[in-house]
Amino acid sequence: MFSYPQTEETRKLLSAEELAQELGVGRTTAYALLWSGQIPSLKIGRLRKIRREDVEAFIEARMENGGHGAA
């Protein structure tokens, strides 16, 4: 299987599984956040990719709301 070289730009994109690890949640919860639009994602082929800065913005918004409610 071919794997693309890891560059700084490609490391900014996370998979749904990596998103789950970053947030400390299950894969189902990570996909629910993506499907609901709370965390934006892009679809590349069959894969969902998430920009790291969108994850950071989601976390910051949650912290500003005291950890409750939508981003």
Backbone as a printed PyTorch tensor [residue, N CA C, xyz], in Angstrom:
tensor([[[  0.8420,  -1.1840,   0.0000],
         [  0.0000,   0.0000,   0.0000],
         [  0.8810,   1.2390,   0.0000]],

        [[  0.5680,   2.1670,  -0.8890],
         [  1.3250,   3.4150,  -0.9860],
         [  0.9250,   4.3550,   0.1320]],

        [[  1.8980,   5.0140,   0.7340],
         [  1.5690,   6.0160,   1.7370],
         [  2.2350,   7.3280,   1.3450]],

        [[  1.4720,   8.3960,   1.4650],
         [  1.9810,   9.7030,   1.1010],
         [  2.9890,  10.1670,   2.1390]],

        [[  4.0070,  10.9030,   1.7110],
         [  4.9780,  11.4190,   2.6810],
         [  4.3040,  12.3880,   3.6430]],

        [[  4.7010,  12.3370,   4.8850],
         [  4.1370,  13.2300,   5.8920],
         [  4.8460,  14.5740,   5.8240]],

        [[  4.1090,  15.6050,   5.4730],
         [  4.6390,  16.9620,   5.4580],
         [  3.8990,  17.7510,   6.5250]],

        [[  4.3630,  18.9480,   6.7730],
         [  3.6760,  19.7870,   7.7630],
         [  2.2290,  20.0250,   7.3660]],

        [[  1.9700,  20.1950,   6.0710],
         [  0.6080,  20.4250,   5.6010],
         [ -0.2790,  19.2000,   5.8140]],

        [[  0.2140,  18.0030,   5.5130],
         [ -0.6260,  16.8200,   5.6800],
         [ -0.8280,  16.4740,   7.1460]],

        [[  0.1020,  16.8540,   7.9970],
         [ -0.0770,  16.5790,   9.4300],
         [ -1.1560,  17.4590,  10.0370]],

        [[ -1.5430,  18.5220,   9.3480],
         [ -2.6020,  19.3960,   9.8460],
         [ -3.9740,  18.7550,   9.6730]],

        [[ -4.0670,  17.7130,   8.8550],
         [ -5.3310,  17.0150,   8.6270],
         [ -5.3840,  15.7590,   9.4820]],

        [[ -6.4830,  15.5980,  10.1840],
         [ -6.6720,  14.4330,  11.0460],
         [ -7.7250,  13.5220,  10.4560]],

        [[ -7.6260,  12.2520,  10.7460],
         [ -8.6890,  11.3070,  10.4050],
         [ -9.7230,  11.3500,  11.5290]],

        [[-10.8660,  10.7350,  11.3060],
         [-11.8930,  10.6820,  12.3510],
         [-11.3740,   9.9230,  13.5760]],

        [[-10.5900,   8.8930,  13.3460],
         [-10.0270,   8.1290,  14.4590],
         [ -9.0440,   8.9810,  15.2610]],

        [[ -8.2340,   9.7810,  14.5590],
         [ -7.2990,  10.6740,  15.2550],
         [ -8.0600,  11.7590,  16.0040]],

        [[ -9.1570,  12.2340,  15.4260],
         [-10.0040,  13.2030,  16.1150],
         [-10.5150,  12.6170,  17.4280]],

        [[-10.9920,  11.3830,  17.3710],
         [-11.4890,  10.7200,  18.5820],
         [-10.3930,  10.6500,  19.6450]],

        [[ -9.1920,  10.2990,  19.2370],
         [ -8.0740,  10.2320,  20.1900],
         [ -7.7640,  11.6030,  20.7700]],

        [[ -7.7270,  12.6280,  19.9050],
         [ -7.4190,  13.9910,  20.3580],
         [ -8.4210,  14.4660,  21.4110]],

        [[ -9.7050,  14.1330,  21.2000],
         [-10.7560,  14.5900,  22.1080],
         [-10.9980,  13.6360,  23.2690]],

        [[-10.4350,  12.4360,  23.1790],
         [-10.6500,  11.4500,  24.2390],
         [-12.0620,  10.9030,  24.2460]],

        [[-12.6320,  10.7610,  23.0310],
         [-13.9940,  10.2280,  22.8940],
         [-13.9580,   9.0090,  21.9800]],

        [[-15.0630,   8.3220,  21.9000],
         [-15.1610,   7.1720,  21.0180],
         [-15.3250,   7.5900,  19.5630]],

        [[-15.1100,   6.6400,  18.6740],
         [-15.2220,   6.9010,  17.2420],
         [-16.6300,   7.3510,  16.8620]],

        [[-17.6440,   6.7580,  17.4650],
         [-19.0330,   7.1220,  17.1720],
         [-19.2960,   8.5790,  17.5420]],

        [[-18.8000,   9.0050,  18.6860],
         [-18.9680,  10.3950,  19.1140],
         [-18.2380,  11.3370,  18.1710]],

        [[-17.0470,  10.9630,  17.7510],
         [-16.2860,  11.7960,  16.8130],
         [-17.0600,  11.9680,  15.5110]],

        [[-17.6040,  10.8690,  14.9740],
         [-18.3840,  10.9710,  13.7390],
         [-19.6530,  11.7950,  13.9580]],

        [[-20.2710,  11.6970,  15.1120],
         [-21.4710,  12.4860,  15.4020],
         [-21.1430,  13.9800,  15.3860]],

        [[-19.9840,  14.3580,  15.9210],
         [-19.5640,  15.7570,  15.8870],
         [-19.3410,  16.2290,  14.4580]],

        [[-18.8190,  15.3490,  13.6140],
         [-18.5870,  15.6970,  12.2120],
         [-19.9100,  15.8030,  11.4610]],

        [[-20.7680,  14.8000,  11.6140],
         [-22.0380,  14.7810,  10.8880],
         [-22.9420,  15.9370,  11.2900]],

        [[-22.8830,  16.3410,  12.5630],
         [-23.7320,  17.4430,  13.0320],
         [-23.2000,  18.8040,  12.5910]],

        [[-21.9620,  18.8430,  12.1080],
         [-21.3630,  20.0980,  11.6860],
         [-20.6920,  20.8690,  12.8070]],

        [[-20.6670,  20.3080,  14.0160],
         [-20.0040,  20.9930,  15.1200],
         [-18.5100,  21.1320,  14.8670]],

        [[-17.9420,  20.1480,  14.1560],
         [-16.5590,  20.2170,  13.7110],
         [-16.5870,  20.0240,  12.2000]],

        [[-16.1580,  21.0280,  11.4300],
         [-16.1620,  20.9030,   9.9740],
         [-15.1830,  19.8310,   9.5050]],

        [[-15.5280,  19.1950,   8.3990],
         [-14.6360,  18.1960,   7.8160],
         [-14.7860,  18.2280,   6.3070]],

        [[-13.8350,  17.6020,   5.6420],
         [-13.9450,  17.4570,   4.2080],
         [-13.8180,  15.9870,   3.8710]],

        [[-14.4750,  15.6100,   2.8040],
         [-14.4580,  14.2220,   2.3880],
         [-13.5030,  14.0840,   1.2080]],

        [[-12.5540,  13.2020,   1.3520],
         [-11.6010,  12.9020,   0.2910],
         [-11.7630,  11.4190,  -0.0080]],

        [[-12.3830,  11.1290,  -1.1230],
         [-12.7050,   9.7330,  -1.4210],
         [-13.6830,   9.2170,  -0.3850]],

        [[-13.3230,   8.1580,   0.2890],
         [-14.1710,   7.5900,   1.3400],
         [-13.7750,   8.0770,   2.7260]],

        [[-12.7570,   8.9110,   2.8060],
         [-12.2180,   9.3400,   4.0940],
         [-12.7110,  10.7200,   4.4910]],

        [[-12.9020,  10.9240,   5.7800],
         [-13.1930,  12.2370,   6.3460],
         [-11.8830,  12.7880,   6.8860]],

        [[-11.5840,  14.0330,   6.5580],
         [-10.3830,  14.6960,   7.0580],
         [-10.7880,  15.9700,   7.7690]],

        [[-10.1030,  16.2500,   8.8620],
         [-10.4470,  17.3650,   9.7210],
         [ -9.2090,  18.2300,   9.9050]],

        [[ -9.3660,  19.5390,   9.7180],
         [ -8.2410,  20.4440,   9.9330],
         [ -8.0000,  20.5950,  11.4310]],

        [[ -6.7450,  20.5330,  11.8290],
         [ -6.3850,  20.6570,  13.2430],
         [ -6.8960,  21.9760,  13.8250]],

        [[ -6.8380,  23.0550,  13.0470],
         [ -7.2970,  24.3440,  13.5750],
         [ -8.7990,  24.3460,  13.8500]],

        [[ -9.5820,  23.5310,  13.1180],
         [-11.0150,  23.4200,  13.4010],
         [-11.2620,  22.6800,  14.7130]],

        [[-10.4130,  21.6970,  15.0070],
         [-10.5240,  20.9800,  16.2830],
         [-10.1840,  21.9270,  17.4250]],

        [[ -9.1230,  22.6970,  17.2540],
         [ -8.7220,  23.6510,  18.2930],
         [ -9.8040,  24.7060,  18.5180]],

        [[-10.4380,  25.1760,  17.4360],
         [-11.5190,  26.1630,  17.5670],
         [-12.7030,  25.5600,  18.3140]],

        [[-13.0310,  24.2840,  18.0220],
         [-14.1170,  23.5970,  18.7140],
         [-13.8330,  23.5120,  20.2140]],

        [[-12.6140,  23.1330,  20.5560],
         [-12.2370,  23.0040,  21.9720],
         [-12.3100,  24.3630,  22.6570]],

        [[-11.7680,  25.4000,  22.0220],
         [-11.7960,  26.7330,  22.6140],
         [-13.2250,  27.2150,  22.8320]],

        [[-14.1010,  26.9780,  21.8600],
         [-15.5020,  27.4000,  21.9890],
         [-16.1690,  26.6790,  23.1480]],

        [[-15.8790,  25.3850,  23.2850],
         [-16.4640,  24.6150,  24.3900],
         [-15.9720,  25.1310,  25.7310]],

        [[-14.6900,  25.4970,  25.8030],
         [-14.1310,  26.0030,  27.0520],
         [-14.7680,  27.3470,  27.4310]],

        [[-15.0310,  28.1870,  26.4220],
         [-15.6730,  29.4830,  26.6730],
         [-17.0940,  29.3160,  27.1840]],

        [[-17.7470,  28.2130,  26.7780],
         [-19.1150,  27.9280,  27.2210],
         [-19.1340,  27.0870,  28.4860]],

        [[-18.0170,  26.9740,  29.1480],
         [-17.9490,  26.1700,  30.3680],
         [-18.0390,  24.6880,  30.0870]],

        [[-17.7480,  24.2760,  28.8570],
         [-17.7610,  22.8500,  28.5090],
         [-19.1280,  22.3300,  28.1350]],

        [[-20.1160,  23.2180,  28.0270],
         [-21.4710,  22.7730,  27.7140],
         [-21.9710,  23.4260,  26.4390]],

        [[-22.9270,  22.7920,  25.8160],
         [-23.5840,  23.3640,  24.6580],
         [-22.8040,  23.1850,  23.3780]],

        [[-23.4210,  23.6010,  22.3050],
         [-22.8070,  23.4760,  20.9790],
         [-21.7120,  24.5200,  20.8330]],

        [[-20.8270,  24.2280,  19.9080],
         [-19.7130,  25.1300,  19.6590],
         [-20.1590,  26.4240,  19.0380]]])
